[in-house]
């Protein structure tokens, strides 16, 4: 019981906000990950994990049966769920993918603004563990395990300040990466190489065309970026 109590105290411990300069550095590091072609090709796999995980969470939340998730080496992924092929549940499940990383980033920003950087990292580990049991291919298993190992290493070995810095980089990365994936989606749609994308599936499920759904994704992700950035800047006293 003492060990459990000590662990819980560690997870729920409050961390002070990062100074403005250090916060700016974490945002810059995340921006490099998103803007560098070489780094983005590797870092994008973590966005796919968030994308497919959001599909899975939405499927479960709407009463659908989650049948499995596959992650591929080209950064694509597939989430299979069983249930009605139409209706609100299917629409919400399909819409969750491209909005998921931005909303995850917004939730992470809320935790950081409240001083729970360490708790955020443990929450990420829990979500990755839950996702792991739904993975149905070897590459997906490897991708989730590597991501989980990276988060665990930061949680276990970094000092409190280092954990806070790592948590902020992850949060900025999700917030910045989410709109970029939507822009990539539209570029693929325009070239005709994404005819069965989430936006096109939603167009078949609703009266809105695919381009309108791309706009919805972008609006949600840019809104999450703006609100999340405001929370983080205000927490560090950069903004009043």
ROSE-4610 file (N, C-alpha, C; in Angstrom, 1 decimal, always signed):
// ROSE-4610
residu = [X/X/X/X/X/X/X/X/X/X/X/X/X/X/X/X/X/X/X/X/X/X/X/X/X/X/X/X/X/X/X/X/X/X/X/X/X/X/X/X/X/X/X/X/X/X/X/X/X/X/X/X/X/X/X/X/X/X/X/X/X/X/X/X/X/X/X/X/X/X/X/X/X/X/X/X/X/X/X/X/X/X/X/X/X/X/X/X/X/X/X/X/X/X/X/X/X/X/X/X/X/X/X/X/X/X/X/X/X/X/X/X/X/X/X/X/X/X/X/X/X/X/X/X/X/X/X/X/X/X/X/X/X/X/X/X/X/X/X/X/X/X/X/X/X/X/X/X/X/X/X/X/X/X/X/X/X/X/X/X/X/X/X/X/X/X/X/X/X/X/X/X/X/X/X/X/X/X/X/X/X/X/X/X/X/X/X/X/X/X/X/X/X/X/X/X/X/X/X/X/X/X/X/X/X/X/X/X/X/X/X/X/X/X/X/X/X/X/X/X/X/X/X/X/X/X/X/X/X/X/X/X/X/X/X/X/X/X/X/X/X/X/X/X/X/X/X/X/X/X/X/X/X/X/X/X/X/X/X/X/X/X/X/X/X/X/X/X/X/X/X/X/X/X/X/X/X/X/X/X/X/X/X/X/X/X/X/X/X/X/X/X/X/X/X/X/X/X/X/X/X/X/X/X/X/X/X/X/X/X/X/X/X/X/X/X/X/X/X/X/X/X/X/X/X/X/X/X/X/X/X/X/X/X/X/X/X/X/X/X/X/X/X/X/X/X/X/X/X/X/X/X/X/X/X/X/X/X/X/X/X/X/X/X/X/X/X/X/X/X/X/X/X/X/X/X/X/X/X/X/X/X/X/X/X/X/X/X/X/X/X/X/X/X/X/X/X/X/X/X/X/X/X/X/X/X/X/X/X/X/X/X/X/X/X/X/X/X/X/X/X/X/X/X/X/X/X/X/X/X/X/X/X/X/X/X/X/X/X/X/X/X/X/X/X/X/X/X/X/X/X/X/X/X/X/X/X/X/X/X/X/X/X/X/X/X/X/X/X/X/X/X/X/X/X/X/X/X/X/X/X/X/X/X/X/X/X/X/X/X/X/X/X/X/X/X/X/X/X/X/X/X/X/X/X/X/X/X/X/X/X/X/X/X/X/X/X/X/X/X/X/X/X/X/X/X/X/X/X/X/X/X/X/X/X/X/X/X/X/X/X/X/X/X/X/X/X/X/X/X/X/X/X/X/X/X/X/X/X/X/X/X/X/X/X/X/X/X/X/X/X/X/X/X/X/X/X/X/X/X/X/X/X/X/X/X/X/X/X/X/X/X/X/X/X/X/X/X/X/X/X/X/X/X/X/X/X/X/X/X/X/X/X/X/X/X/X/X/X/X/X/X/X/X/X/X/X/X/X/X/X/X/X/X/X/X/X/X/X/X/X/X/X/X/X/X/X/X/X/X/X/X/X/X/X/X/X/X/X/X/X/X/X/X/X/X/X/X/X/X/X/X/X/X/X/X/X/X/X/X/X/X/X/X/X/X/X/X/X/X/X/X/X/X/X/X/X/X/X/X/X/X/X/X/X/X/X/X/X/X/X/X/X/X/X/X/X/X/X/X]
num = [1/1/1/2/2/2/3/3/3/4/4/4/5/5/5/6/6/6/7/7/7/8/8/8/9/9/9/10/10/10/11/11/11/12/12/12/13/13/13/14/14/14/15/15/15/16/16/16/17/17/17/18/18/18/19/19/19/20/20/20/21/21/21/22/22/22/23/23/23/24/24/24/25/25/25/26/26/26/27/27/27/28/28/28/29/29/29/30/30/30/31/31/31/32/32/32/33/33/33/34/34/34/35/35/35/36/36/36/37/37/37/38/38/38/39/39/39/40/40/40/41/41/41/42/42/42/43/43/43/44/44/44/45/45/45/46/46/46/47/47/47/48/48/48/49/49/49/50/50/50/51/51/51/52/52/52/53/53/53/54/54/54/55/55/55/56/56/56/57/57/57/58/58/58/59/59/59/60/60/60/61/61/61/62/62/62/63/63/63/64/64/64/65/65/65/66/66/66/67/67/67/68/68/68/69/69/69/70/70/70/71/71/71/72/72/72/73/73/73/74/74/74/75/75/75/76/76/76/77/77/77/78/78/78/79/79/79/80/80/80/81/81/81/82/82/82/83/83/83/84/84/84/85/85/85/86/86/86/87/87/87/88/88/88/89/89/89/90/90/90/91/91/91/92/92/92/93/93/93/94/94/94/95/95/95/96/96/96/97/97/97/98/98/98/99/99/99/100/100/100/101/101/101/102/102/102/103/103/103/104/104/104/105/105/105/106/106/106/107/107/107/108/108/108/109/109/109/110/110/110/111/111/111/112/112/112/113/113/113/114/114/114/115/115/115/116/116/116/117/117/117/118/118/118/119/119/119/120/120/120/121/121/121/122/122/122/123/123/123/124/124/124/125/125/125/126/126/126/127/127/127/128/128/128/129/129/129/130/130/130/131/131/131/132/132/132/133/133/133/134/134/134/135/135/135/136/136/136/137/137/137/138/138/138/139/139/139/140/140/140/141/141/141/142/142/142/143/143/143/144/144/144/145/145/145/146/146/146/147/147/147/148/148/148/149/149/149/150/150/150/151/151/151/152/152/152/153/153/153/154/154/154/155/155/155/156/156/156/157/157/157/158/158/158/159/159/159/160/160/160/161/161/161/162/162/162/163/163/163/164/164/164/165/165/165/166/166/166/167/167/167/168/168/168/169/169/169/170/170/170/171/171/171/172/172/172/173/173/173/174/174/174/175/175/175/176/176/176/177/177/177/178/178/178/179/179/179/180/180/180/181/181/181/182/182/182/183/183/183/184/184/184/185/185/185/186/186/186/187/187/187/188/188/188/189/189/189/190/190/190/191/191/191/192/192/192/193/193/193/194/194/194/195/195/195/196/196/196/197/197/197/198/198/198/199/199/199/200/200/200/201/201/201/202/202/202/203/203/203/204/204/204/205/205/205/206/206/206/207/207/207/208/208/208/209/209/209/210/210/210/211/211/211/212/212/212/213/213/213/214/214/214/215/215/215/216/216/216/217/217/217/218/218/218/219/219/219/220/220/220/221/221/221/222/222/222/223/223/223/224/224/224/225/225/225/226/226/226/227/227/227/228/228/228/229/229/229/230/230/230/231/231/231/232/232/232/233/233/233/234/234/234/235/235/235/236/236/236/237/237/237/238/238/238/239/239/239/240/240/240]
x = [+0.8/+0.0/+0.9/+2.0/+2.9/+3.5/+3.8/+4.3/+3.3/+2.0/+1.0/+0.7/+0.7/+0.5/+1.6/+2.9/+4.0/+3.9/+3.6/+3.4/+2.3/+1.2/+0.1/+0.5/+1.3/+1.7/+2.6/+3.5/+4.4/+3.6/+2.6/+1.8/+1.0/+0.5/-0.4/+0.4/+1.7/+2.5/+2.4/+2.3/+2.2/+3.6/+3.7/+5.0/+4.9/+5.8/+5.7/+5.7/+5.1/+5.1/+6.5/+6.7/+8.1/+8.2/+9.5/+9.7/+9.5/+9.2/+8.9/+9.9/+11.2/+12.2/+12.2/+12.1/+12.1/+10.8/+9.7/+8.5/+8.6/+9.3/+9.5/+10.4/+11.4/+12.3/+11.6/+10.6/+9.9/+9.0/+8.4/+7.6/+8.5/+9.7/+10.6/+11.0/+11.3/+11.7/+10.6/+9.3/+8.2/+8.0/+8.2/+8.1/+9.1/+10.3/+11.4/+10.9/+10.4/+9.9/+8.8/+8.0/+6.9/+7.4/+8.3/+8.7/+9.8/+10.7/+11.8/+11.3/+11.6/+11.1/+11.6/+12.9/+13.5/+12.9/+12.8/+12.3/+10.8/+10.0/+8.6/+8.2/+9.0/+8.7/+8.8/+9.5/+9.6/+8.6/+8.5/+7.7/+6.2/+5.9/+4.5/+3.8/+4.6/+4.1/+3.3/+3.8/+3.1/+1.8/+1.7/+0.4/-0.6/-0.1/-0.9/-1.5/-0.6/-1.1/-2.2/-2.1/-3.1/-4.4/-4.2/-5.3/-6.1/-5.4/-6.2/-6.7/-6.0/-6.5/-7.8/-7.8/-9.1/-10.2/-10.0/-11.0/-11.5/-10.6/-11.0/-11.8/-11.3/-12.1/-13.5/-13.6/-14.9/-15.8/-15.3/-16.1/-16.6/-15.8/-16.2/-17.2/-17.0/-17.9/-19.2/-19.3/-20.6/-21.3/-20.7/-21.4/-21.0/-20.0/-19.6/-18.6/-18.4/-17.4/-16.1/-15.1/-13.7/-13.1/-12.8/-12.3/-10.8/-10.2/-8.7/-8.2/-6.9/-6.2/-4.9/-4.6/-3.4/-2.7/-1.4/-0.5/+0.5/+0.8/+1.6/+2.9/+3.9/+5.2/+5.2/+4.1/+4.0/+3.2/+3.1/+2.4/+0.8/+0.3/-1.1/-1.6/-2.9/-3.4/-4.9/-5.4/-6.8/-7.3/-8.5/-9.2/-10.5/-10.8/-12.0/-12.9/-14.2/-15.2/-16.4/-17.2/-18.4/-19.6/-20.7/-21.9/-22.6/-23.6/-24.3/-23.4/-23.5/-22.7/-23.0/-24.1/-24.5/-24.9/-25.3/-25.8/-24.8/-25.2/-24.3/-23.0/-23.2/-22.0/-20.9/-21.3/-20.3/-19.7/-20.5/-20.1/-19.0/-19.3/-18.4/-17.1/-17.2/-16.0/-15.1/-15.8/-15.0/-14.4/-15.1/-14.6/-13.6/-13.4/-12.5/-11.0/-10.7/-9.3/-8.5/-8.9/-8.1/-8.3/-9.3/-9.4/-8.8/-8.6/-8.1/-6.7/-5.7/-4.4/-4.5/-5.3/-5.4/-6.1/-7.2/-7.9/-7.1/-6.3/-5.4/-4.4/-3.9/-3.0/-3.6/-4.9/-5.6/-5.8/-6.1/-6.3/-4.9/-3.9/-2.5/-2.2/-2.5/-2.2/-3.0/-4.2/-5.0/-4.3/-3.8/-3.1/-1.8/-1.1/+0.1/-0.2/-1.2/-1.6/-2.0/-2.5/-2.9/-1.8/-0.6/+0.6/+0.8/+0.2/+0.3/+1.1/+2.3/+3.2/+3.5/+3.8/+4.1/+2.8/+1.7/+0.5/+0.1/+0.5/+0.2/+1.0/+2.3/+3.1/+2.6/+2.1/+1.6/+0.2/-0.5/-1.8/-1.5/-0.4/+0.0/+0.4/+1.1/+1.5/+0.2/-0.7/-2.0/-2.7/-2.8/-3.5/-2.8/-1.5/-0.7/-0.9/-0.9/-1.1/-2.5/-3.5/-4.9/-4.9/-4.2/-4.1/-3.4/-2.4/-1.6/-2.4/-3.4/-4.2/-5.1/-5.2/-6.1/-5.3/-4.0/-3.1/-3.2/-3.3/-3.4/-2.4/-1.3/-0.2/+1.2/+2.2/+3.5/+4.1/+4.0/+4.5/+3.8/+2.5/+1.8/+2.2/+2.4/+2.9/+4.3/+5.2/+6.5/+6.4/+5.6/+5.4/+4.9/+3.9/+3.3/+4.3/+5.0/+6.0/+7.2/+7.7/+8.8/+8.3/+7.1/+6.6/+6.4/+5.8/+5.7/+7.0/+8.0/+9.3/+9.9/+9.7/+10.3/+9.6/+8.3/+7.5/+7.9/+8.0/+8.4/+9.8/+10.7/+12.1/+12.1/+11.3/+11.3/+10.6/+9.6/+8.9/+9.8/+10.6/+11.3/+12.6/+13.3/+14.7/+15.0/+14.1/+14.3/+13.9/+14.6/+14.2/+12.9/+12.3/+11.0/+11.0/+12.0/+12.1/+12.2/+13.0/+13.1/+11.8/+11.1/+9.8/+8.8/+8.8/+8.0/+8.3/+9.6/+10.1/+9.6/+9.8/+9.4/+7.9/+7.1/+5.7/+5.2/+5.9/+5.6/+5.9/+7.0/+7.4/+6.3/+5.9/+4.9/+3.6/+3.2/+2.0/+2.0/+3.1/+3.3/+3.3/+3.9/+4.0/+2.6/+1.8/+0.4/-0.4/-0.3/-1.0/-0.6/+0.7/+1.2/+1.1/+1.2/+1.1/-0.3/-1.3/-2.7/-3.1/-2.9/-3.3/-2.5/-1.2/-0.4/-1.0/-1.4/-1.9/-3.2/-4.0/-5.2/-4.8/-3.8/-3.3/-2.7/-2.0/-1.5/-2.7/-3.7/-4.9/-5.5/-5.7/-6.3/-5.4/-4.1/-3.1/-3.3/-3.4/-3.6/-5.0/-6.0/-7.3/-7.3/-6.6/-6.5/-5.7/-4.8/-4.0/-4.8/-5.8/-6.6/-6.1/-5.2/-4.6/-5.2/-6.4/-7.0/-8.5/-9.0/-10.4/-11.3/-10.6/-11.4/-10.9/-10.6/-10.1/-11.3/-11.0/-12.0/-13.0/-12.5/-13.4/-14.3/-13.8/-14.7/-15.7/-15.3/-16.2/-17.3/-17.0/-18.0/-18.9/-18.4/-19.2/-20.3/-19.9/-20.9/-21.9/-21.5/-22.4/-23.3/-22.9/-23.7/-24.0/-24.6/-24.9/-23.7/-22.7/-21.6/-20.5/-20.0/-19.0/-17.7/-16.8/-15.5/-14.7/-14.7/-13.9/-14.4/-15.7/-16.3/-15.8/-15.7/-15.2/-13.7/-13.0/-11.6/-11.5/-12.5/-12.6/-12.9/-13.8/-14.2/-12.9/-12.2/-11.0/-10.0/-9.8/-8.8/-9.3/-10.6/-11.1/-10.9/-11.2/-11.1/-9.6/-8.7/-7.3/-6.6/-7.0/-6.4/-7.0/-8.2/-8.8/-8.2/-7.9/-7.2/-5.8/-5.1/-3.8/-3.8/-4.8/-4.9/-5.2/-6.2/-6.6/-5.5/-4.9/-3.9/-2.6/-2.3/-1.1/-1.4/-2.6/-3.0/-2.9/-3.4/-3.4/-1.9/-1.0/+0.4/+1.1/+0.8/+1.5/+1.0/-0.3/-0.8/-0.3/-0.1/+0.4/+1.8/+2.6/+4.0/+4.1/+3.0/+2.9/+3.5/+3.6/+4.0/+2.8/+1.6/+0.4/-0.3/-1.0/-1.7/-2.9]
y = [-1.2/+0.0/+1.3/+1.2/+2.4/+2.6/+1.5/+1.7/+2.3/+1.8/+2.3/+3.8/+4.1/+5.5/+6.4/+5.9/+6.7/+6.9/+5.8/+6.0/+7.0/+6.9/+7.8/+9.3/+9.5/+10.8/+11.3/+10.4/+10.8/+11.2/+10.4/+10.7/+12.0/+12.2/+13.4/+14.6/+14.5/+15.7/+16.8/+18.0/+19.2/+19.7/+20.2/+20.7/+22.2/+23.0/+24.4/+24.6/+25.7/+26.0/+26.3/+26.0/+26.3/+27.8/+28.3/+29.7/+30.0/+31.2/+31.6/+31.1/+31.3/+30.9/+29.4/+28.6/+27.2/+26.7/+27.4/+27.0/+27.3/+28.4/+28.7/+27.7/+27.2/+26.1/+24.9/+24.5/+23.2/+23.4/+24.6/+24.8/+24.8/+25.3/+25.3/+23.9/+23.1/+21.7/+20.9/+21.1/+20.5/+21.0/+22.3/+22.8/+22.2/+22.0/+21.3/+19.9/+19.2/+17.8/+17.8/+18.8/+18.9/+19.4/+20.3/+21.0/+20.3/+19.6/+18.9/+17.6/+17.5/+16.4/+15.1/+15.0/+13.8/+13.4/+14.4/+14.1/+13.8/+14.5/+14.3/+12.9/+12.3/+11.0/+9.9/+10.2/+9.3/+9.7/+11.0/+11.4/+11.3/+11.2/+11.1/+9.8/+8.8/+7.5/+7.7/+8.6/+8.9/+9.6/+10.4/+11.0/+10.0/+9.0/+7.9/+7.1/+6.9/+6.2/+7.0/+8.3/+9.2/+9.2/+9.2/+9.2/+7.9/+6.8/+5.5/+5.3/+5.7/+5.6/+6.4/+7.6/+8.4/+7.7/+7.1/+6.3/+5.2/+4.5/+3.4/+3.9/+5.0/+5.6/+6.0/+6.7/+7.1/+5.9/+4.9/+3.7/+3.1/+3.0/+2.4/+3.4/+4.7/+5.6/+5.7/+5.3/+5.3/+4.0/+3.0/+1.7/+0.7/+1.0/+0.1/-0.9/-2.0/-3.0/-2.9/-2.6/-2.4/-3.8/-4.0/-5.3/-5.3/-4.2/-4.2/-2.9/-2.7/-1.5/-2.0/-1.5/-1.8/-0.5/-0.5/+0.6/+0.1/+0.9/+0.5/+1.4/+0.9/+1.5/+2.8/+3.0/+4.2/+5.3/+5.1/+6.0/+6.0/+5.1/+4.9/+4.0/+3.9/+3.0/+2.6/+1.6/+1.2/+0.8/+1.3/+0.9/+0.2/-1.0/-1.7/-1.8/-1.4/-1.6/-2.1/-2.8/-3.4/-2.7/-2.6/-1.9/-1.4/-0.5/+0.0/+0.7/+0.5/+1.1/+2.6/+3.1/+4.5/+5.0/+6.2/+6.8/+7.6/+8.3/+9.2/+8.5/+7.2/+6.5/+6.3/+6.0/+5.8/+7.1/+8.2/+9.5/+10.0/+9.9/+10.3/+9.5/+8.2/+7.4/+7.8/+8.1/+8.5/+9.9/+10.7/+12.1/+12.3/+11.2/+11.3/+11.3/+10.7/+10.4/+11.7/+12.6/+13.8/+14.9/+14.8/+15.7/+15.2/+13.9/+13.3/+13.8/+13.9/+14.4/+15.8/+16.7/+18.0/+18.1/+17.2/+17.2/+16.6/+15.5/+15.0/+16.0/+16.8/+17.9/+18.9/+19.2/+20.2/+19.7/+18.4/+17.8/+17.8/+17.5/+17.6/+19.0/+20.0/+21.4/+21.7/+21.2/+21.5/+20.9/+19.7/+19.1/+19.8/+20.3/+21.0/+22.3/+23.0/+24.3/+24.2/+23.0/+22.7/+22.2/+22.1/+21.6/+20.1/+19.4/+17.9/+17.3/+17.8/+17.2/+15.7/+15.4/+14.0/+13.1/+13.6/+12.8/+12.6/+13.7/+13.5/+12.4/+12.3/+11.2/+9.8/+9.7/+8.4/+8.1/+9.2/+9.0/+8.6/+9.1/+8.7/+7.2/+6.8/+5.4/+4.5/+4.9/+4.1/+4.0/+5.1/+5.1/+4.2/+4.2/+3.4/+1.9/+1.6/+0.2/-0.3/+0.6/+0.2/+0.0/+0.8/+0.7/-0.6/-1.0/-2.1/-3.4/-3.6/-4.8/-4.9/-3.7/-3.7/-3.8/-3.8/-3.8/-5.2/-5.3/-6.6/-6.8/-6.1/-6.4/-6.1/-6.8/-6.7/-5.3/-4.6/-3.2/-2.3/-2.5/-1.7/-1.9/-3.2/-3.6/-3.0/-3.0/-2.4/-0.9/-0.3/+1.2/+1.7/+1.0/+1.4/+1.1/-0.1/-0.4/+0.6/+1.0/+2.0/+3.3/+3.7/+5.0/+4.9/+3.8/+3.6/+3.6/+2.9/+2.9/+4.2/+5.1/+6.5/+7.3/+7.1/+7.9/+7.3/+6.0/+5.4/+5.8/+5.9/+6.3/+7.7/+8.6/+10.0/+10.0/+9.2/+9.2/+8.6/+7.6/+6.9/+7.5/+8.0/+8.4/+9.9/+10.7/+12.1/+12.8/+13.8/+14.5/+15.3/+15.9/+16.5/+17.5/+18.4/+19.4/+18.8/+17.8/+17.1/+16.5/+15.9/+15.3/+16.4/+17.6/+18.7/+19.1/+19.2/+19.7/+18.6/+17.4/+16.3/+16.4/+16.5/+16.6/+17.8/+18.9/+20.1/+19.9/+19.2/+19.0/+18.1/+17.0/+16.1/+16.9/+17.8/+18.5/+19.5/+20.2/+21.1/+20.3/+19.2/+18.4/+18.0/+17.5/+17.1/+18.2/+19.4/+20.6/+21.1/+21.0/+21.5/+20.5/+19.2/+18.2/+18.0/+18.1/+17.8/+18.6/+20.0/+20.7/+20.2/+19.9/+19.5/+18.2/+17.3/+16.0/+16.3/+17.3/+17.7/+18.2/+19.1/+19.7/+18.6/+17.6/+16.5/+15.7/+15.5/+14.8/+15.5/+16.8/+17.5/+17.4/+17.5/+17.4/+16.0/+15.0/+13.6/+13.5/+14.2/+14.1/+14.9/+16.0/+16.8/+16.0/+15.2/+14.4/+13.1/+12.8/+11.6/+10.3/+10.5/+9.3/+9.0/+9.6/+9.3/+9.3/+8.5/+8.5/+7.8/+7.1/+6.5/+7.0/+8.3/+8.9/+9.1/+9.5/+9.7/+10.8/+11.8/+12.9/+12.4/+11.5/+11.0/+9.9/+9.2/+8.3/+9.1/+10.2/+11.0/+11.7/+12.0/+12.6/+11.6/+10.3/+9.3/+9.0/+9.3/+9.1/+10.3/+11.5/+12.7/+13.5/+14.6/+15.5/+16.5/+16.5/+17.4/+16.8/+17.6/+17.0/+16.8/+16.1/+15.8/+17.0/+18.0/+19.2/+19.9/+19.9/+20.5/+19.8/+18.5/+17.8/+18.1/+18.2/+18.7/+20.0/+20.9/+22.2/+22.0/+21.1/+20.8/+20.3/+19.4/+18.9/+20.0/+20.8/+21.9/+22.9/+23.2/+24.2/+23.7/+22.4/+21.8/+21.8/+21.4/+21.3/+22.7/+23.7/+25.0/+25.6/+25.4/+25.9/+25.3/+23.9/+23.3/+23.9/+24.1/+24.7/+26.1/+26.9/+28.3/+28.3/+27.5/+27.4/+26.8/+25.7/+25.0/+25.9/+26.6/+27.6/+28.7/+29.2/+30.2/+29.7/+28.5/+27.9/+27.8/+27.3/+27.1/+28.4/+29.4/+30.7/+31.4/+31.2/+31.9/+31.2/+29.9/+29.2/+29.6/+29.9/+30.3/+31.8/+32.5/+33.9/+34.7/+34.1/+34.8/+35.7/+35.3/+36.1/+36.3/+37.5/+37.7/+36.8]
z = [+0.0/+0.0/+0.0/+0.7/+0.7/-0.6/-1.3/-2.7/-3.6/-3.5/-4.4/-4.1/-2.8/-2.4/-2.9/-2.8/-3.2/-4.8/-5.5/-6.9/-7.3/-6.6/-6.9/-6.6/-5.5/-5.2/-6.3/-6.9/-7.9/-9.2/-9.5/-10.7/-10.6/-9.5/-9.3/-8.8/-8.7/-8.2/-9.2/-8.7/-9.5/-9.9/-11.1/-11.6/-11.9/-11.6/-11.9/-13.4/-13.9/-15.3/-15.8/-17.1/-17.7/-17.8/-17.6/-18.0/-19.4/-19.8/-21.1/-22.2/-21.9/-22.8/-23.0/-22.0/-22.1/-22.8/-22.6/-23.3/-24.8/-25.2/-26.6/-27.2/-26.4/-26.9/-27.2/-26.3/-26.6/-27.8/-28.0/-29.2/-30.5/-30.4/-31.5/-31.9/-30.9/-31.1/-31.8/-31.4/-32.0/-33.4/-33.6/-35.0/-35.9/-35.4/-36.3/-36.6/-35.7/-36.0/-37.1/-37.1/-38.0/-39.4/-39.4/-40.6/-41.4/-40.7/-41.3/-42.0/-43.3/-44.1/-43.5/-43.2/-42.7/-41.3/-40.4/-39.1/-39.2/-40.0/-40.1/-40.6/-41.5/-42.0/-40.9/-39.8/-38.7/-37.6/-37.3/-36.2/-36.6/-37.9/-38.3/-37.8/-37.6/-37.1/-35.8/-34.9/-33.7/-33.9/-35.0/-35.3/-35.8/-36.5/-37.0/-35.8/-34.8/-33.6/-32.9/-32.8/-32.3/-33.1/-34.5/-35.4/-35.3/-35.3/-35.3/-33.9/-32.9/-31.5/-31.3/-31.9/-31.9/-32.5/-33.7/-34.3/-33.4/-32.7/-31.8/-30.6/-30.0/-28.9/-29.3/-30.4/-30.9/-31.2/-31.7/-32.0/-30.7/-29.7/-28.4/-27.7/-27.8/-27.2/-27.8/-29.1/-29.8/-29.8/-29.1/-29.0/-30.0/-30.9/-31.9/-31.3/-31.9/-31.4/-32.2/-31.4/-32.1/-32.4/-33.7/-34.1/-34.3/-34.3/-34.4/-35.1/-34.9/-35.5/-36.1/-37.3/-38.0/-38.3/-38.1/-38.4/-39.4/-40.5/-41.6/-41.7/-42.3/-42.4/-43.2/-44.1/-44.8/-44.1/-42.8/-41.9/-42.1/-42.8/-42.9/-41.8/-41.7/-40.7/-41.0/-40.3/-40.5/-39.2/-38.9/-37.7/-38.1/-37.7/-38.1/-36.9/-37.1/-36.0/-36.6/-35.8/-36.3/-35.7/-36.5/-36.1/-37.3/-37.1/-38.2/-39.2/-40.5/-41.5/-41.7/-41.1/-41.3/-39.9/-39.9/-38.6/-37.9/-36.8/-36.0/-35.5/-35.1/-34.5/-35.6/-36.8/-37.8/-38.3/-38.3/-38.6/-37.6/-36.3/-35.3/-35.3/-35.6/-35.7/-36.8/-38.0/-39.1/-39.0/-38.3/-38.1/-37.0/-36.2/-35.1/-35.5/-36.6/-36.9/-37.1/-38.0/-38.3/-37.2/-36.4/-35.3/-34.0/-34.0/-32.8/-32.3/-33.1/-32.6/-32.1/-32.7/-32.2/-30.9/-30.8/-29.5/-28.4/-28.7/-27.7/-27.3/-28.2/-27.9/-27.0/-27.3/-26.5/-25.0/-24.9/-23.6/-22.8/-23.6/-23.0/-22.5/-23.3/-22.9/-21.7/-21.5/-20.3/-19.1/-19.2/-18.1/-17.8/-18.8/-18.5/-17.9/-18.3/-17.8/-16.3/-16.0/-14.6/-13.7/-14.3/-13.6/-13.5/-14.4/-14.3/-15.4/-15.6/-16.7/-16.4/-15.2/-14.9/-15.1/-14.7/-14.9/-16.3/-17.1/-18.6/-19.2/-18.8/-19.4/-19.0/-17.7/-17.3/-18.0/-18.3/-19.0/-20.4/-21.0/-22.4/-22.4/-21.4/-21.3/-21.1/-20.3/-20.2/-21.5/-22.2/-23.5/-24.5/-24.5/-25.4/-25.1/-23.8/-23.3/-23.8/-23.6/-24.1/-25.6/-26.3/-27.8/-28.2/-27.4/-27.8/-27.9/-27.1/-27.1/-28.3/-29.0/-30.2/-31.5/-31.4/-32.6/-33.2/-34.6/-35.2/-36.3/-36.3/-37.2/-36.5/-37.0/-36.4/-36.4/-37.5/-37.6/-36.6/-36.5/-35.5/-34.1/-33.8/-32.5/-32.2/-33.2/-33.0/-32.8/-33.6/-33.6/-32.2/-31.7/-30.4/-29.3/-29.4/-28.3/-28.3/-29.4/-29.5/-28.9/-29.3/-28.8/-27.3/-26.8/-25.4/-24.6/-25.2/-24.6/-24.4/-25.5/-25.4/-24.3/-24.2/-23.1/-21.8/-21.7/-20.4/-19.9/-20.9/-20.6/-20.0/-20.7/-20.2/-18.8/-18.6/-17.3/-16.2/-16.5/-15.5/-15.1/-16.1/-15.9/-15.9/-16.5/-16.5/-15.2/-14.8/-13.6/-13.9/-12.9/-13.0/-14.1/-14.2/-15.2/-16.6/-16.7/-18.0/-18.4/-17.5/-17.8/-18.3/-17.7/-18.1/-19.5/-19.8/-21.1/-22.1/-21.9/-22.8/-23.0/-22.0/-22.1/-22.9/-22.8/-23.6/-25.0/-25.3/-26.7/-27.4/-26.6/-27.2/-27.4/-26.5/-26.6/-27.8/-27.9/-29.1/-30.4/-30.4/-31.6/-32.0/-31.1/-31.5/-32.0/-31.4/-31.8/-33.1/-33.4/-34.7/-35.8/-35.5/-36.5/-37.0/-36.2/-36.6/-37.8/-37.9/-39.1/-40.3/-40.1/-41.3/-41.9/-41.1/-41.7/-42.5/-42.1/-42.8/-44.2/-44.2/-45.4/-46.4/-45.8/-46.6/-47.1/-46.4/-46.8/-48.1/-48.0/-49.1/-50.4/-50.2/-51.3/-52.0/-51.2/-51.7/-52.4/-51.9/-52.5/-53.8/-53.9/-55.1/-56.2/-55.8/-56.8/-57.2/-56.5/-56.8/-56.1/-55.1/-54.5/-53.2/-52.8/-51.5/-51.7/-52.6/-53.0/-51.9/-50.9/-49.9/-48.5/-48.5/-47.3/-46.3/-45.1/-44.1/-44.5/-45.2/-45.7/-46.7/-47.6/-48.7/-48.1/-47.1/-46.4/-45.8/-45.1/-44.5/-45.5/-46.7/-47.7/-48.2/-48.2/-48.6/-47.4/-46.2/-45.1/-44.8/-45.3/-45.0/-46.2/-46.1/-47.2/-47.5/-46.7/-46.9/-47.8/-48.8/-49.7/-48.9/-49.5/-48.9/-48.5/-49.4/-49.1/-47.9/-47.7/-46.5/-45.2/-45.3/-44.1/-43.9/-44.9/-44.8/-44.0/-44.4/-43.7/-42.3/-41.9/-40.6/-39.8/-40.4/-39.7/-39.4/-40.4/-40.3/-39.2/-39.2/-38.3/-36.8/-36.6/-35.3/-34.9/-35.8/-35.4/-35.2/-36.1/-35.9/-34.6/-34.3/-33.1/-31.9/-31.9/-30.8/-30.6/-31.7/-31.7/-31.0/-31.5/-30.9/-29.4/-29.0/-27.6/-26.8/-27.3/-26.5/-26.3/-27.4/-27.3/-26.3/-26.3/-25.3/-23.9/-23.6/-22.3/-21.8/-22.7/-22.4/-22.1/-23.0/-22.8/-21.6/-21.3/-20.1/-18.8/-18.8/-17.7/-17.4/-18.4/-18.2/-18.0/-17.9/-17.7/-18.9/-20.0/-21.3/-21.7/-21.5/-21.7/-20.4/-20.2/-19.0/-18.8]
